[in-house]
């Protein structure tokens, strides 16, 4: 997996949020995925998609305030072409739960992939023995670690 430079486009000054957009090359699947990371005041917004920049859904996961490491997630939005309980929505909720658990903050996640990438999401590459979802998650976690480390009050 090659990560193309995108730079930190975070605003300077006293803004309550920082953001970064990244293009991740995933050669085993002959594709590129775009990540948009937005650090909110007390949470994260993450968009995963491609050059089309479409917004096809939004899930939210909030960690429990009870301290029992549980979380609560829901699909908040699905456009008319994507079923609200479709596989993309389930993948979106699952990934938002992983992120919320890892960083212990609310996570808004939009997994806005085109149909051809959605169909490959759980496909296994015979060389790397990883799925597209594992490749994307690995790149996402790597970028989030660096992104949040650059924020003074990062999570996790």
Secondary structure, DSSP 8 states (H G I E B T S, - for coil): -EEE--------SS-S-EEEEEEEEEGGGTEEEEEEEEEETTEEEEEEE-TT----EEEEEEE-TTSSS-EEEEEEEE-TTS-TTSHHHHHHHHHHHHHHHHHTSEEEEEE---HHHHHHTT-B-TTT--BHHHHHHHHHHHHHHHHHHTSTT---
